[in-house]
């Protein structure tokens, strides 16, 4: 092998290592940031141990707020199954019974402990300030 061929082989090896390393780094970063969306039925069936995203509707009559600790206990349903959930913190303005909710957190086998709570709304949602201005 000539010195020029050896030089090319070294560069090819370095470029290959960089590409493989980058691919591994990107893949591992994506794996860590992925959070799977699950319904109450899926949570009860699969009993996940990792952080998951629970989605469903807040069951009517299920919201119980503890003002001293800012803890909210509620139930999430997919109209097949229902799971109890708890969240400590400020709830979104749209969080109420009968509305869609998405909660990031952990399932311990009995209660879903949410670390982040998002309220879902339909396509007809309009902020209060805007609806007041428009007279709706």
C-alpha positions as CSV (number, residue, x, y, z in Angstrom):
1,X,0.0,0.0,0.0
2,X,1.3,3.4,-0.9
3,X,1.5,6.3,1.6
4,X,-1.4,8.1,-0.2
5,X,-3.6,5.0,0.1
6,X,-2.7,4.7,3.8
7,X,-3.6,8.4,4.3
8,X,-7.0,7.9,2.6
9,X,-7.7,4.8,4.7
10,X,-6.9,6.8,7.9
11,X,-9.3,9.6,6.8
12,X,-12.0,7.1,5.9
13,X,-11.7,5.5,9.3
14,X,-11.8,8.8,11.1
15,X,-14.9,10.0,9.1
16,X,-16.6,6.6,9.7
17,X,-16.0,6.8,13.5
18,X,-17.3,10.3,13.6
19,X,-20.5,9.4,11.7
20,X,-21.1,6.3,13.9
21,X,-20.4,8.3,17.1
22,X,-22.8,11.0,16.0
23,X,-25.5,8.5,15.1
24,X,-25.2,6.8,18.5
25,X,-25.3,10.2,20.3
26,X,-28.4,11.3,18.4
27,X,-30.2,8.0,18.9
28,X,-29.6,8.0,22.6
29,X,-30.7,11.6,23.0
30,X,-33.9,10.8,21.1
31,X,-34.5,7.8,23.3
32,X,-34.2,9.8,26.5
33,X,-36.6,12.5,25.2
34,X,-39.3,10.2,23.9
35,X,-42.3,9.9,26.2
36,X,-45.0,7.5,25.2
37,X,-48.7,8.6,25.2
38,X,-51.0,6.1,27.0
39,X,-54.7,5.9,27.8
40,X,-56.0,4.8,31.2
41,X,-56.8,1.4,29.7
42,X,-53.2,1.0,28.4
43,X,-51.8,2.1,31.8
44,X,-53.8,-0.5,33.6
45,X,-52.9,-3.2,31.1
46,X,-49.2,-2.5,30.7
47,X,-48.4,-1.2,34.2
48,X,-45.5,1.0,33.0
49,X,-42.5,1.9,35.3
50,X,-41.0,4.7,33.2
51,X,-42.2,8.3,32.9
52,X,-45.2,8.2,30.5
53,X,-47.7,10.7,29.2
54,X,-51.3,9.9,30.3
55,X,-54.1,11.3,28.1
56,X,-57.9,11.2,28.5
57,X,-60.8,13.1,29.9
58,X,-61.1,14.5,33.4
59,X,-64.0,12.5,34.9
60,X,-67.1,14.5,36.0
61,X,-67.2,15.1,39.8
62,X,-63.6,13.9,40.3
63,X,-61.6,17.0,40.9
64,X,-60.6,17.5,44.6
65,X,-58.4,20.5,45.4
66,X,-56.3,20.9,48.5
67,X,-55.6,24.7,48.7
68,X,-53.1,24.4,51.5
69,X,-50.7,22.2,49.5
70,X,-51.8,23.1,45.9
71,X,-52.5,19.4,45.3
72,X,-55.2,18.4,42.9
73,X,-56.6,14.8,42.9
74,X,-58.7,13.8,39.9
75,X,-59.6,10.8,37.8
76,X,-58.8,10.4,34.1
77,X,-61.0,8.3,31.8
78,X,-61.0,7.0,28.3
79,X,-64.6,5.9,28.8
80,X,-63.4,2.3,29.1
81,X,-61.2,2.6,32.2
82,X,-60.4,5.2,34.8
83,X,-57.2,5.9,36.7
84,X,-56.8,8.2,39.8
85,X,-54.2,10.9,39.4
86,X,-52.6,13.6,41.5
87,X,-50.8,16.8,40.7
88,X,-49.1,19.4,42.9
89,X,-48.8,22.9,41.4
90,X,-50.8,25.5,39.5
91,X,-53.3,23.9,37.2
92,X,-53.9,25.3,33.7
93,X,-56.9,27.6,33.3
94,X,-58.7,25.1,31.0
95,X,-58.3,22.2,33.4
96,X,-61.8,21.2,34.5
97,X,-64.2,18.3,34.6
98,X,-65.2,16.9,31.2
99,X,-62.2,18.5,29.4
100,X,-59.3,16.7,27.8
101,X,-56.1,16.4,29.8
102,X,-52.5,15.3,29.1
103,X,-50.3,14.6,32.1
104,X,-46.6,13.6,32.2
105,X,-45.6,11.5,35.2
106,X,-45.3,8.1,36.8
107,X,-47.7,5.3,37.5
108,X,-47.1,3.4,40.8
109,X,-49.7,0.7,40.3
110,X,-52.5,2.7,42.0
111,X,-52.2,6.4,41.4
112,X,-50.7,8.4,38.5
113,X,-48.5,11.2,39.9
114,X,-48.3,14.0,37.3
115,X,-45.2,16.2,37.1
116,X,-46.7,18.3,34.3
117,X,-50.3,18.9,33.4
118,X,-51.7,20.2,30.1
119,X,-55.3,20.9,29.4
120,X,-56.6,20.2,25.9
121,X,-59.2,22.3,24.2
122,X,-61.3,21.9,21.0
123,X,-60.9,23.9,17.8
124,X,-63.5,26.4,19.1
125,X,-61.4,27.7,21.9
126,X,-60.9,31.4,22.2
127,X,-59.0,33.2,25.0
128,X,-61.3,35.1,27.4
129,X,-59.7,38.5,26.5
130,X,-60.4,37.9,22.9
131,X,-64.0,36.7,23.4
132,X,-64.7,39.8,25.6
133,X,-63.4,42.1,22.8
134,X,-65.4,40.4,20.2
135,X,-68.5,40.4,22.4
136,X,-68.9,36.6,22.2
